[in-house]
Amino acid sequence: METEKIIVDAAASVPFNNNVDYCVGTGRLDLALTEEYLKELKFVQDMIGFSYIRGHGLFSDDVAIYHEYEEDGETKVEYNYTYIDRIFDRFLELGIRPYLELGFMPEQLASGTQTIFYWKGNTTPPKEYKKWTDMVIALLEHLKARYGEEVTEWPIEVWNEPNLPGFWYNADMEEYCKLFKETFQAIKAYDDRFKVGGPAICGVRDAEWIQGFLDFCKREGIRPDTVTRHHYTVEFPERIGHYDYSKLEDSKMRFENLQATRDIVDSYEEFKGLPIHLTEFSTSYTPRGVIHDTNINAAYLARQLSGLGDVNEAYS
């Protein structure tokens, strides 16, 4: 039997850049309208105490912010903040602040009918960009009026995984860059203290999208406050019955992938050193993944958490 000798230097040290409690991901925001969800979130907050929470569907119809109606032959717009106020009130009572993911598209503002998930989040561009940016700015104005100047410190991310055709119609990079530009410039014109990031991609054509996004920002004279992406560490799962079975990817390779994003960002003089936020990370991305509640998953994630802070300022 072969043996391996390991010598531990008790005087050695390695820096640990620990940002694990910065942000946690949730499903969709309107889950926070249910008592059971809030009890679970309180438990998590009591145990860990995250600073921010990020969820889908801020502008989806179940949160019901955007409404068009006809009056005297004219289409008018009004906003309803009843649900989002209840959601954010509960978050703040628990000591956690929103990480504002701007999406998905209200049906009345959407240019198409494509949706994702059983709750039908619309994933098409706006039919009128001015109405989209008006809605975004009106929400920020409302949040500042309700919660004060601290709202300018809540991070903002434009959309979610536009490099996937299910989350953004045709995975159209040019159209996404237009969405980012219009949104970024409108927010900065309103109050340039807000921190706005993108492109919120997952691991498909990630290098191509990060570089394409930064090339666009460079041409347009835009400097995003953060570069955002996602980080999942399994091969494409196999569906057997109701469940998804995934194989973990090599952890060293996954860290190299993150370093590659850092290297791309730092290769631009204009963007060198920009914070990178992993606004979603885990092993498996599917809730049906049987790997989640296993010992090997816990050990693998411990290794990920030991190093994610080395090149990323946040991981959710």
FIPABA-372986 format. One record per residue (C-alpha): residue in three letters; x, y, z. Coordinates in nm, 3 decimals. Layout:
% residues N
<rec><aa>Ala</aa><x>X</x><y>Y</y><z>Z</z></rec>
...
This chain:
% residues 316
<rec><aa>Met</aa><x>0.000</x><y>0.000</y><z>0.000</z></rec>
<rec><aa>Glu</aa><x>0.134</x><y>0.343</y><z>-0.094</z></rec>
<rec><aa>Thr</aa><x>0.153</x><y>0.603</y><z>0.179</z></rec>
<rec><aa>Glu</aa><x>0.168</x><y>0.977</y><z>0.156</z></rec>
<rec><aa>Lys</aa><x>0.343</x><y>1.197</y><z>0.408</z></rec>
<rec><aa>Ile</aa><x>0.191</x><y>1.537</y><z>0.480</z></rec>
<rec><aa>Ile</aa><x>0.386</x><y>1.794</y><z>0.679</z></rec>
<rec><aa>Val</aa><x>0.188</x><y>2.080</y><z>0.832</z></rec>
<rec><aa>Asp</aa><x>0.371</x><y>2.402</y><z>0.911</z></rec>
<rec><aa>Ala</aa><x>0.194</x><y>2.535</y><z>1.219</z></rec>
<rec><aa>Ala</aa><x>0.340</x><y>2.883</y><z>1.161</z></rec>
<rec><aa>Ala</aa><x>0.216</x><y>2.913</y><z>0.802</z></rec>
<rec><aa>Ser</aa><x>-0.090</x><y>3.121</y><z>0.713</z></rec>
<rec><aa>Val</aa><x>-0.309</x><y>3.181</y><z>0.410</z></rec>
<rec><aa>Pro</aa><x>-0.540</x><y>3.483</y><z>0.378</z></rec>
<rec><aa>Phe</aa><x>-0.911</x><y>3.396</y><z>0.387</z></rec>
<rec><aa>Asn</aa><x>-1.125</x><y>3.648</y><z>0.199</z></rec>
<rec><aa>Asn</aa><x>-1.456</x><y>3.555</y><z>0.352</z></rec>
<rec><aa>Asn</aa><x>-1.764</x><y>3.722</y><z>0.202</z></rec>
<rec><aa>Val</aa><x>-2.001</x><y>3.433</y><z>0.258</z></rec>
<rec><aa>Asp</aa><x>-2.258</x><y>3.636</y><z>0.451</z></rec>
<rec><aa>Tyr</aa><x>-2.283</x><y>3.924</y><z>0.202</z></rec>
<rec><aa>Cys</aa><x>-2.580</x><y>3.797</y><z>0.001</z></rec>
<rec><aa>Val</aa><x>-2.816</x><y>3.501</y><z>-0.020</z></rec>
<rec><aa>Gly</aa><x>-3.030</x><y>3.400</y><z>-0.315</z></rec>
<rec><aa>Thr</aa><x>-3.399</x><y>3.323</y><z>-0.297</z></rec>
<rec><aa>Gly</aa><x>-3.653</x><y>3.205</y><z>-0.551</z></rec>
<rec><aa>Arg</aa><x>-3.896</x><y>3.476</y><z>-0.652</z></rec>
<rec><aa>Leu</aa><x>-3.967</x><y>3.779</y><z>-0.438</z></rec>
<rec><aa>Asp</aa><x>-4.336</x><y>3.718</y><z>-0.380</z></rec>
<rec><aa>Leu</aa><x>-4.254</x><y>3.411</y><z>-0.169</z></rec>
<rec><aa>Ala</aa><x>-4.198</x><y>3.667</y><z>0.107</z></rec>
<rec><aa>Leu</aa><x>-4.573</x><y>3.726</y><z>0.114</z></rec>
<rec><aa>Thr</aa><x>-4.614</x><y>3.387</y><z>0.289</z></rec>
<rec><aa>Glu</aa><x>-4.577</x><y>3.323</y><z>0.661</z></rec>
<rec><aa>Glu</aa><x>-4.386</x><y>2.995</y><z>0.617</z></rec>
<rec><aa>Tyr</aa><x>-4.121</x><y>3.159</y><z>0.401</z></rec>
<rec><aa>Leu</aa><x>-4.067</x><y>3.442</y><z>0.645</z></rec>
<rec><aa>Lys</aa><x>-4.023</x><y>3.198</y><z>0.933</z></rec>
<rec><aa>Glu</aa><x>-3.755</x><y>3.012</y><z>0.737</z></rec>
<rec><aa>Leu</aa><x>-3.581</x><y>3.338</y><z>0.642</z></rec>
<rec><aa>Lys</aa><x>-3.582</x><y>3.449</y><z>1.005</z></rec>
<rec><aa>Phe</aa><x>-3.418</x><y>3.118</y><z>1.101</z></rec>
<rec><aa>Val</aa><x>-3.148</x><y>3.169</y><z>0.838</z></rec>
<rec><aa>Gln</aa><x>-3.092</x><y>3.527</y><z>0.950</z></rec>
<rec><aa>Asp</aa><x>-3.064</x><y>3.424</y><z>1.315</z></rec>
<rec><aa>Met</aa><x>-2.808</x><y>3.157</y><z>1.223</z></rec>
<rec><aa>Ile</aa><x>-2.603</x><y>3.347</y><z>0.964</z></rec>
<rec><aa>Gly</aa><x>-2.715</x><y>3.707</y><z>0.921</z></rec>
<rec><aa>Phe</aa><x>-2.684</x><y>3.790</y><z>0.552</z></rec>
<rec><aa>Ser</aa><x>-2.661</x><y>4.154</y><z>0.448</z></rec>
<rec><aa>Tyr</aa><x>-2.853</x><y>4.127</y><z>0.119</z></rec>
<rec><aa>Ile</aa><x>-3.107</x><y>3.903</y><z>-0.052</z></rec>
<rec><aa>Arg</aa><x>-3.155</x><y>3.863</y><z>-0.428</z></rec>
<rec><aa>Gly</aa><x>-3.464</x><y>3.718</y><z>-0.591</z></rec>
<rec><aa>His</aa><x>-3.638</x><y>3.701</y><z>-0.929</z></rec>
<rec><aa>Gly</aa><x>-3.955</x><y>3.869</y><z>-1.041</z></rec>
<rec><aa>Leu</aa><x>-3.934</x><y>4.224</y><z>-0.909</z></rec>
<rec><aa>Phe</aa><x>-4.136</x><y>4.344</y><z>-1.209</z></rec>
<rec><aa>Ser</aa><x>-4.328</x><y>4.024</y><z>-1.279</z></rec>
<rec><aa>Asp</aa><x>-4.705</x><y>4.036</y><z>-1.274</z></rec>
<rec><aa>Asp</aa><x>-4.740</x><y>3.852</y><z>-0.943</z></rec>
<rec><aa>Val</aa><x>-4.573</x><y>4.150</y><z>-0.771</z></rec>
<rec><aa>Ala</aa><x>-4.808</x><y>4.371</y><z>-0.975</z></rec>
<rec><aa>Ile</aa><x>-4.609</x><y>4.695</y><z>-0.997</z></rec>
<rec><aa>Tyr</aa><x>-4.684</x><y>4.792</y><z>-1.360</z></rec>
<rec><aa>His</aa><x>-5.032</x><y>4.862</y><z>-1.495</z></rec>
<rec><aa>Glu</aa><x>-5.157</x><y>5.013</y><z>-1.821</z></rec>
<rec><aa>Tyr</aa><x>-5.514</x><y>5.132</y><z>-1.866</z></rec>
<rec><aa>Glu</aa><x>-5.722</x><y>5.323</y><z>-2.118</z></rec>
<rec><aa>Glu</aa><x>-5.874</x><y>5.660</y><z>-2.040</z></rec>
<rec><aa>Asp</aa><x>-6.038</x><y>5.886</y><z>-2.297</z></rec>
<rec><aa>Gly</aa><x>-5.880</x><y>5.685</y><z>-2.575</z></rec>
<rec><aa>Glu</aa><x>-5.530</x><y>5.724</y><z>-2.430</z></rec>
<rec><aa>Thr</aa><x>-5.308</x><y>5.452</y><z>-2.282</z></rec>
<rec><aa>Lys</aa><x>-5.186</x><y>5.555</y><z>-1.938</z></rec>
<rec><aa>Val</aa><x>-4.954</x><y>5.392</y><z>-1.685</z></rec>
<rec><aa>Glu</aa><x>-4.981</x><y>5.361</y><z>-1.309</z></rec>
<rec><aa>Tyr</aa><x>-4.767</x><y>5.180</y><z>-1.052</z></rec>
<rec><aa>Asn</aa><x>-4.877</x><y>4.976</y><z>-0.753</z></rec>
<rec><aa>Tyr</aa><x>-4.628</x><y>4.914</y><z>-0.471</z></rec>
<rec><aa>Thr</aa><x>-4.857</x><y>4.733</y><z>-0.226</z></rec>
<rec><aa>Tyr</aa><x>-4.690</x><y>4.393</y><z>-0.256</z></rec>
<rec><aa>Ile</aa><x>-4.330</x><y>4.509</y><z>-0.293</z></rec>
<rec><aa>Asp</aa><x>-4.367</x><y>4.729</y><z>0.015</z></rec>
<rec><aa>Arg</aa><x>-4.485</x><y>4.432</y><z>0.219</z></rec>
<rec><aa>Ile</aa><x>-4.198</x><y>4.220</y><z>0.089</z></rec>
<rec><aa>Phe</aa><x>-3.925</x><y>4.475</y><z>0.152</z></rec>
<rec><aa>Asp</aa><x>-4.073</x><y>4.577</y><z>0.488</z></rec>
<rec><aa>Arg</aa><x>-4.038</x><y>4.216</y><z>0.605</z></rec>
<rec><aa>Phe</aa><x>-3.684</x><y>4.189</y><z>0.470</z></rec>
<rec><aa>Leu</aa><x>-3.575</x><y>4.502</y><z>0.653</z></rec>
<rec><aa>Glu</aa><x>-3.741</x><y>4.390</y><z>0.977</z></rec>
<rec><aa>Leu</aa><x>-3.516</x><y>4.081</y><z>0.957</z></rec>
<rec><aa>Gly</aa><x>-3.205</x><y>4.293</y><z>0.900</z></rec>
<rec><aa>Ile</aa><x>-3.161</x><y>4.200</y><z>0.534</z></rec>
<rec><aa>Arg</aa><x>-3.167</x><y>4.439</y><z>0.238</z></rec>
<rec><aa>Pro</aa><x>-3.270</x><y>4.382</y><z>-0.123</z></rec>
<rec><aa>Tyr</aa><x>-3.014</x><y>4.320</y><z>-0.395</z></rec>
<rec><aa>Leu</aa><x>-3.229</x><y>4.459</y><z>-0.676</z></rec>
<rec><aa>Glu</aa><x>-3.242</x><y>4.228</y><z>-0.978</z></rec>
<rec><aa>Leu</aa><x>-3.433</x><y>4.422</y><z>-1.244</z></rec>
<rec><aa>Gly</aa><x>-3.664</x><y>4.171</y><z>-1.413</z></rec>
<rec><aa>Phe</aa><x>-3.874</x><y>4.015</y><z>-1.544</z></rec>
<rec><aa>Met</aa><x>-4.096</x><y>4.205</y><z>-1.790</z></rec>
<rec><aa>Pro</aa><x>-4.455</x><y>4.299</y><z>-1.698</z></rec>
<rec><aa>Glu</aa><x>-4.690</x><y>4.140</y><z>-1.954</z></rec>
<rec><aa>Gln</aa><x>-4.838</x><y>4.475</y><z>-2.055</z></rec>
<rec><aa>Leu</aa><x>-4.490</x><y>4.616</y><z>-2.120</z></rec>
<rec><aa>Ala</aa><x>-4.347</x><y>4.307</y><z>-2.291</z></rec>
<rec><aa>Ser</aa><x>-4.269</x><y>4.287</y><z>-2.662</z></rec>
<rec><aa>Gly</aa><x>-4.347</x><y>3.913</y><z>-2.670</z></rec>
<rec><aa>Thr</aa><x>-4.511</x><y>3.625</y><z>-2.489</z></rec>
<rec><aa>Gln</aa><x>-4.212</x><y>3.405</y><z>-2.394</z></rec>
<rec><aa>Thr</aa><x>-4.212</x><y>3.314</y><z>-2.024</z></rec>
<rec><aa>Ile</aa><x>-4.011</x><y>3.099</y><z>-1.786</z></rec>
<rec><aa>Phe</aa><x>-4.105</x><y>2.894</y><z>-1.478</z></rec>
<rec><aa>Tyr</aa><x>-4.453</x><y>2.789</y><z>-1.374</z></rec>
<rec><aa>Trp</aa><x>-4.520</x><y>3.143</y><z>-1.251</z></rec>
<rec><aa>Lys</aa><x>-4.460</x><y>3.273</y><z>-1.604</z></rec>
<rec><aa>Gly</aa><x>-4.193</x><y>3.537</y><z>-1.570</z></rec>
<rec><aa>Asn</aa><x>-4.186</x><y>3.716</y><z>-1.907</z></rec>
<rec><aa>Thr</aa><x>-3.839</x><y>3.713</y><z>-2.061</z></rec>
<rec><aa>Thr</aa><x>-3.877</x><y>3.941</y><z>-2.363</z></rec>
<rec><aa>Pro</aa><x>-3.748</x><y>4.299</y><z>-2.408</z></rec>
<rec><aa>Pro</aa><x>-3.977</x><y>4.594</y><z>-2.338</z></rec>
<rec><aa>Lys</aa><x>-4.202</x><y>4.711</y><z>-2.618</z></rec>
<rec><aa>Glu</aa><x>-4.101</x><y>5.068</y><z>-2.526</z></rec>
<rec><aa>Tyr</aa><x>-3.771</x><y>5.134</y><z>-2.352</z></rec>
<rec><aa>Lys</aa><x>-3.887</x><y>5.470</y><z>-2.219</z></rec>
<rec><aa>Lys</aa><x>-4.172</x><y>5.300</y><z>-2.032</z></rec>
<rec><aa>Trp</aa><x>-3.923</x><y>5.047</y><z>-1.891</z></rec>
<rec><aa>Thr</aa><x>-3.682</x><y>5.312</y><z>-1.763</z></rec>
<rec><aa>Asp</aa><x>-3.970</x><y>5.524</y><z>-1.632</z></rec>
<rec><aa>Met</aa><x>-4.086</x><y>5.221</y><z>-1.431</z></rec>
<rec><aa>Val</aa><x>-3.737</x><y>5.158</y><z>-1.293</z></rec>
<rec><aa>Ile</aa><x>-3.686</x><y>5.520</y><z>-1.187</z></rec>
<rec><aa>Ala</aa><x>-4.034</x><y>5.548</y><z>-1.038</z></rec>
<rec><aa>Leu</aa><x>-3.958</x><y>5.242</y><z>-0.823</z></rec>
<rec><aa>Leu</aa><x>-3.627</x><y>5.386</y><z>-0.703</z></rec>
<rec><aa>Glu</aa><x>-3.800</x><y>5.715</y><z>-0.620</z></rec>
<rec><aa>His</aa><x>-4.064</x><y>5.526</y><z>-0.423</z></rec>
<rec><aa>Leu</aa><x>-3.806</x><y>5.320</y><z>-0.235</z></rec>
<rec><aa>Lys</aa><x>-3.607</x><y>5.629</y><z>-0.139</z></rec>
<rec><aa>Ala</aa><x>-3.922</x><y>5.801</y><z>-0.017</z></rec>
<rec><aa>Arg</aa><x>-4.020</x><y>5.498</y><z>0.191</z></rec>
<rec><aa>Tyr</aa><x>-3.684</x><y>5.378</y><z>0.324</z></rec>
<rec><aa>Gly</aa><x>-3.455</x><y>5.680</y><z>0.299</z></rec>
<rec><aa>Glu</aa><x>-3.116</x><y>5.746</y><z>0.145</z></rec>
<rec><aa>Glu</aa><x>-2.985</x><y>5.402</y><z>0.242</z></rec>
<rec><aa>Val</aa><x>-3.160</x><y>5.273</y><z>-0.071</z></rec>
<rec><aa>Thr</aa><x>-2.878</x><y>5.419</y><z>-0.280</z></rec>
<rec><aa>Glu</aa><x>-2.652</x><y>5.154</y><z>-0.125</z></rec>
<rec><aa>Trp</aa><x>-2.870</x><y>4.864</y><z>-0.242</z></rec>
<rec><aa>Pro</aa><x>-2.690</x><y>4.696</y><z>-0.534</z></rec>
<rec><aa>Ile</aa><x>-2.870</x><y>4.684</y><z>-0.869</z></rec>
<rec><aa>Glu</aa><x>-2.833</x><y>4.419</y><z>-1.139</z></rec>
<rec><aa>Val</aa><x>-2.986</x><y>4.448</y><z>-1.484</z></rec>
<rec><aa>Trp</aa><x>-3.178</x><y>4.128</y><z>-1.569</z></rec>
<rec><aa>Asn</aa><x>-3.085</x><y>3.763</y><z>-1.510</z></rec>
<rec><aa>Glu</aa><x>-2.892</x><y>3.521</y><z>-1.735</z></rec>
<rec><aa>Pro</aa><x>-2.952</x><y>3.695</y><z>-2.070</z></rec>
<rec><aa>Asn</aa><x>-2.707</x><y>3.453</y><z>-2.234</z></rec>
<rec><aa>Leu</aa><x>-2.971</x><y>3.180</y><z>-2.202</z></rec>
<rec><aa>Pro</aa><x>-3.256</x><y>3.194</y><z>-2.457</z></rec>
<rec><aa>Gly</aa><x>-3.505</x><y>3.088</y><z>-2.189</z></rec>
<rec><aa>Phe</aa><x>-3.423</x><y>3.389</y><z>-1.972</z></rec>
<rec><aa>Trp</aa><x>-3.380</x><y>3.647</y><z>-2.252</z></rec>
<rec><aa>Tyr</aa><x>-3.546</x><y>3.610</y><z>-2.590</z></rec>
<rec><aa>Asn</aa><x>-3.302</x><y>3.451</y><z>-2.839</z></rec>
<rec><aa>Ala</aa><x>-3.016</x><y>3.519</y><z>-2.593</z></rec>
<rec><aa>Asp</aa><x>-2.969</x><y>3.838</y><z>-2.796</z></rec>
<rec><aa>Met</aa><x>-2.652</x><y>4.007</y><z>-2.672</z></rec>
<rec><aa>Glu</aa><x>-2.709</x><y>4.325</y><z>-2.873</z></rec>
<rec><aa>Glu</aa><x>-3.058</x><y>4.366</y><z>-2.733</z></rec>
<rec><aa>Tyr</aa><x>-2.936</x><y>4.299</y><z>-2.379</z></rec>
<rec><aa>Cys</aa><x>-2.663</x><y>4.560</y><z>-2.415</z></rec>
<rec><aa>Lys</aa><x>-2.931</x><y>4.808</y><z>-2.523</z></rec>
<rec><aa>Leu</aa><x>-3.135</x><y>4.720</y><z>-2.214</z></rec>
<rec><aa>Phe</aa><x>-2.830</x><y>4.768</y><z>-1.994</z></rec>
<rec><aa>Lys</aa><x>-2.734</x><y>5.100</y><z>-2.150</z></rec>
<rec><aa>Glu</aa><x>-3.084</x><y>5.247</y><z>-2.131</z></rec>
<rec><aa>Thr</aa><x>-3.127</x><y>5.130</y><z>-1.771</z></rec>
<rec><aa>Phe</aa><x>-2.779</x><y>5.229</y><z>-1.654</z></rec>
<rec><aa>Gln</aa><x>-2.797</x><y>5.578</y><z>-1.800</z></rec>
<rec><aa>Ala</aa><x>-3.146</x><y>5.643</y><z>-1.666</z></rec>
<rec><aa>Ile</aa><x>-3.047</x><y>5.537</y><z>-1.313</z></rec>
<rec><aa>Lys</aa><x>-2.726</x><y>5.738</y><z>-1.315</z></rec>
<rec><aa>Ala</aa><x>-2.910</x><y>6.046</y><z>-1.444</z></rec>
<rec><aa>Tyr</aa><x>-3.156</x><y>6.009</y><z>-1.157</z></rec>
<rec><aa>Asp</aa><x>-2.898</x><y>5.948</y><z>-0.881</z></rec>
<rec><aa>Asp</aa><x>-2.544</x><y>5.844</y><z>-0.966</z></rec>
<rec><aa>Arg</aa><x>-2.490</x><y>5.700</y><z>-0.617</z></rec>
<rec><aa>Phe</aa><x>-2.673</x><y>5.383</y><z>-0.719</z></rec>
<rec><aa>Lys</aa><x>-2.439</x><y>5.096</y><z>-0.809</z></rec>
<rec><aa>Val</aa><x>-2.550</x><y>4.922</y><z>-1.129</z></rec>
<rec><aa>Gly</aa><x>-2.405</x><y>4.597</y><z>-1.262</z></rec>
<rec><aa>Gly</aa><x>-2.439</x><y>4.331</y><z>-1.530</z></rec>
<rec><aa>Pro</aa><x>-2.446</x><y>4.122</y><z>-1.746</z></rec>
<rec><aa>Ala</aa><x>-2.570</x><y>3.862</y><z>-1.490</z></rec>
<rec><aa>Ile</aa><x>-2.473</x><y>3.566</y><z>-1.709</z></rec>
<rec><aa>Cys</aa><x>-2.444</x><y>3.199</y><z>-1.627</z></rec>
<rec><aa>Gly</aa><x>-2.176</x><y>2.962</y><z>-1.755</z></rec>
<rec><aa>Val</aa><x>-2.278</x><y>2.940</y><z>-2.123</z></rec>
<rec><aa>Arg</aa><x>-2.043</x><y>3.128</y><z>-2.356</z></rec>
<rec><aa>Asp</aa><x>-1.936</x><y>3.319</y><z>-2.046</z></rec>
<rec><aa>Ala</aa><x>-1.604</x><y>3.452</y><z>-2.179</z></rec>
<rec><aa>Glu</aa><x>-1.770</x><y>3.564</y><z>-2.503</z></rec>
<rec><aa>Trp</aa><x>-2.045</x><y>3.744</y><z>-2.314</z></rec>
<rec><aa>Ile</aa><x>-1.819</x><y>3.911</y><z>-2.057</z></rec>
<rec><aa>Gln</aa><x>-1.588</x><y>4.037</y><z>-2.329</z></rec>
<rec><aa>Gly</aa><x>-1.873</x><y>4.141</y><z>-2.558</z></rec>
<rec><aa>Phe</aa><x>-2.043</x><y>4.326</y><z>-2.274</z></rec>
<rec><aa>Leu</aa><x>-1.726</x><y>4.512</y><z>-2.177</z></rec>
<rec><aa>Asp</aa><x>-1.647</x><y>4.594</y><z>-2.540</z></rec>
<rec><aa>Phe</aa><x>-1.992</x><y>4.748</y><z>-2.565</z></rec>
<rec><aa>Cys</aa><x>-1.949</x><y>4.945</y><z>-2.242</z></rec>
<rec><aa>Lys</aa><x>-1.612</x><y>5.072</y><z>-2.362</z></rec>
<rec><aa>Arg</aa><x>-1.757</x><y>5.190</y><z>-2.695</z></rec>
<rec><aa>Glu</aa><x>-2.049</x><y>5.362</y><z>-2.522</z></rec>
<rec><aa>Gly</aa><x>-1.840</x><y>5.525</y><z>-2.250</z></rec>
<rec><aa>Ile</aa><x>-2.018</x><y>5.329</y><z>-1.976</z></rec>
<rec><aa>Arg</aa><x>-1.842</x><y>5.209</y><z>-1.662</z></rec>
<rec><aa>Pro</aa><x>-2.055</x><y>4.951</y><z>-1.478</z></rec>
<rec><aa>Asp</aa><x>-2.010</x><y>4.953</y><z>-1.102</z></rec>
<rec><aa>Thr</aa><x>-1.993</x><y>4.573</y><z>-1.085</z></rec>
<rec><aa>Val</aa><x>-1.950</x><y>4.286</y><z>-1.326</z></rec>
<rec><aa>Thr</aa><x>-2.196</x><y>4.011</y><z>-1.238</z></rec>
<rec><aa>Arg</aa><x>-2.210</x><y>3.645</y><z>-1.333</z></rec>
<rec><aa>His</aa><x>-2.320</x><y>3.308</y><z>-1.195</z></rec>
<rec><aa>His</aa><x>-2.117</x><y>3.007</y><z>-1.087</z></rec>
<rec><aa>Tyr</aa><x>-2.256</x><y>2.652</y><z>-1.093</z></rec>
<rec><aa>Thr</aa><x>-2.029</x><y>2.351</y><z>-1.067</z></rec>
<rec><aa>Val</aa><x>-2.204</x><y>2.048</y><z>-1.214</z></rec>
<rec><aa>Glu</aa><x>-2.222</x><y>1.891</y><z>-1.554</z></rec>
<rec><aa>Phe</aa><x>-2.559</x><y>1.892</y><z>-1.730</z></rec>
<rec><aa>Pro</aa><x>-2.785</x><y>1.673</y><z>-1.513</z></rec>
<rec><aa>Glu</aa><x>-2.954</x><y>1.349</y><z>-1.614</z></rec>
<rec><aa>Arg</aa><x>-3.328</x><y>1.343</y><z>-1.544</z></rec>
<rec><aa>Ile</aa><x>-3.445</x><y>1.011</y><z>-1.400</z></rec>
<rec><aa>Gly</aa><x>-3.809</x><y>1.019</y><z>-1.303</z></rec>
<rec><aa>His</aa><x>-3.877</x><y>1.334</y><z>-1.104</z></rec>
<rec><aa>Tyr</aa><x>-3.514</x><y>1.398</y><z>-1.006</z></rec>
<rec><aa>Asp</aa><x>-3.195</x><y>1.538</y><z>-1.159</z></rec>
<rec><aa>Tyr</aa><x>-2.864</x><y>1.356</y><z>-1.111</z></rec>
<rec><aa>Ser</aa><x>-2.552</x><y>1.565</y><z>-1.156</z></rec>
<rec><aa>Lys</aa><x>-2.178</x><y>1.501</y><z>-1.159</z></rec>
<rec><aa>Leu</aa><x>-1.960</x><y>1.755</y><z>-0.981</z></rec>
<rec><aa>Glu</aa><x>-1.702</x><y>1.929</y><z>-1.195</z></rec>
<rec><aa>Asp</aa><x>-1.336</x><y>1.955</y><z>-1.105</z></rec>
<rec><aa>Ser</aa><x>-1.309</x><y>2.231</y><z>-0.843</z></rec>
<rec><aa>Lys</aa><x>-0.971</x><y>2.349</y><z>-0.972</z></rec>
<rec><aa>Met</aa><x>-1.118</x><y>2.395</y><z>-1.319</z></rec>
<rec><aa>Arg</aa><x>-1.410</x><y>2.592</y><z>-1.176</z></rec>
<rec><aa>Phe</aa><x>-1.174</x><y>2.829</y><z>-0.992</z></rec>
<rec><aa>Glu</aa><x>-0.978</x><y>2.872</y><z>-1.315</z></rec>
<rec><aa>Asn</aa><x>-1.301</x><y>2.968</y><z>-1.489</z></rec>
<rec><aa>Leu</aa><x>-1.362</x><y>3.241</y><z>-1.232</z></rec>
<rec><aa>Gln</aa><x>-1.003</x><y>3.360</y><z>-1.265</z></rec>
<rec><aa>Ala</aa><x>-1.056</x><y>3.382</y><z>-1.642</z></rec>
<rec><aa>Thr</aa><x>-1.341</x><y>3.628</y><z>-1.585</z></rec>
<rec><aa>Arg</aa><x>-1.120</x><y>3.831</y><z>-1.352</z></rec>
<rec><aa>Asp</aa><x>-0.847</x><y>3.833</y><z>-1.615</z></rec>
<rec><aa>Ile</aa><x>-1.086</x><y>3.951</y><z>-1.887</z></rec>
<rec><aa>Val</aa><x>-1.213</x><y>4.237</y><z>-1.671</z></rec>
<rec><aa>Asp</aa><x>-0.862</x><y>4.340</y><z>-1.573</z></rec>
<rec><aa>Ser</aa><x>-0.742</x><y>4.332</y><z>-1.934</z></rec>
<rec><aa>Tyr</aa><x>-0.936</x><y>4.656</y><z>-1.991</z></rec>
<rec><aa>Glu</aa><x>-0.765</x><y>4.966</y><z>-1.856</z></rec>
<rec><aa>Glu</aa><x>-1.110</x><y>5.125</y><z>-1.810</z></rec>
<rec><aa>Phe</aa><x>-1.247</x><y>4.836</y><z>-1.603</z></rec>
<rec><aa>Lys</aa><x>-0.943</x><y>4.698</y><z>-1.423</z></rec>
<rec><aa>Gly</aa><x>-1.026</x><y>4.613</y><z>-1.063</z></rec>
<rec><aa>Leu</aa><x>-1.404</x><y>4.636</y><z>-1.100</z></rec>
<rec><aa>Pro</aa><x>-1.577</x><y>4.424</y><z>-0.834</z></rec>
<rec><aa>Ile</aa><x>-1.711</x><y>4.091</y><z>-0.957</z></rec>
<rec><aa>His</aa><x>-2.030</x><y>3.968</y><z>-0.793</z></rec>
<rec><aa>Leu</aa><x>-2.140</x><y>3.606</y><z>-0.828</z></rec>
<rec><aa>Thr</aa><x>-2.509</x><y>3.682</y><z>-0.787</z></rec>
<rec><aa>Glu</aa><x>-2.591</x><y>3.309</y><z>-0.796</z></rec>
<rec><aa>Phe</aa><x>-2.368</x><y>3.019</y><z>-0.700</z></rec>
<rec><aa>Ser</aa><x>-2.408</x><y>2.660</y><z>-0.591</z></rec>
<rec><aa>Thr</aa><x>-2.321</x><y>2.314</y><z>-0.712</z></rec>
<rec><aa>Ser</aa><x>-2.645</x><y>2.215</y><z>-0.888</z></rec>
<rec><aa>Tyr</aa><x>-2.880</x><y>2.481</y><z>-1.025</z></rec>
<rec><aa>Thr</aa><x>-3.191</x><y>2.263</y><z>-1.022</z></rec>
<rec><aa>Pro</aa><x>-3.413</x><y>2.226</y><z>-0.715</z></rec>
<rec><aa>Arg</aa><x>-3.470</x><y>1.865</y><z>-0.821</z></rec>
<rec><aa>Gly</aa><x>-3.099</x><y>1.791</y><z>-0.785</z></rec>
<rec><aa>Val</aa><x>-3.047</x><y>1.502</y><z>-0.546</z></rec>
<rec><aa>Ile</aa><x>-2.689</x><y>1.611</y><z>-0.479</z></rec>
<rec><aa>His</aa><x>-2.789</x><y>1.908</y><z>-0.266</z></rec>
<rec><aa>Asp</aa><x>-2.844</x><y>1.727</y><z>0.065</z></rec>
<rec><aa>Thr</aa><x>-2.537</x><y>1.502</y><z>0.052</z></rec>
<rec><aa>Asn</aa><x>-2.210</x><y>1.498</y><z>0.244</z></rec>
<rec><aa>Ile</aa><x>-2.006</x><y>1.526</y><z>-0.075</z></rec>
<rec><aa>Asn</aa><x>-2.198</x><y>1.840</y><z>-0.168</z></rec>
<rec><aa>Ala</aa><x>-2.122</x><y>1.999</y><z>0.169</z></rec>
<rec><aa>Ala</aa><x>-1.752</x><y>1.914</y><z>0.140</z></rec>
<rec><aa>Tyr</aa><x>-1.735</x><y>2.044</y><z>-0.216</z></rec>
<rec><aa>Leu</aa><x>-1.905</x><y>2.372</y><z>-0.120</z></rec>
<rec><aa>Ala</aa><x>-1.668</x><y>2.415</y><z>0.175</z></rec>
<rec><aa>Arg</aa><x>-1.380</x><y>2.404</y><z>-0.073</z></rec>
<rec><aa>Gln</aa><x>-1.558</x><y>2.656</y><z>-0.296</z></rec>
<rec><aa>Leu</aa><x>-1.625</x><y>2.892</y><z>-0.008</z></rec>
<rec><aa>Ser</aa><x>-1.260</x><y>2.881</y><z>0.095</z></rec>
<rec><aa>Gly</aa><x>-1.158</x><y>3.044</y><z>-0.231</z></rec>
<rec><aa>Leu</aa><x>-1.450</x><y>3.231</y><z>-0.387</z></rec>
<rec><aa>Gly</aa><x>-1.351</x><y>3.554</y><z>-0.216</z></rec>
<rec><aa>Asp</aa><x>-1.006</x><y>3.558</y><z>-0.376</z></rec>
<rec><aa>Val</aa><x>-1.125</x><y>3.708</y><z>-0.705</z></rec>
<rec><aa>Asn</aa><x>-1.493</x><y>3.788</y><z>-0.633</z></rec>
<rec><aa>Glu</aa><x>-1.617</x><y>4.055</y><z>-0.394</z></rec>
<rec><aa>Ala</aa><x>-1.954</x><y>3.885</y><z>-0.345</z></rec>
<rec><aa>Tyr</aa><x>-2.109</x><y>3.541</y><z>-0.397</z></rec>
<rec><aa>Ser</aa><x>-2.476</x><y>3.470</y><z>-0.335</z></rec>
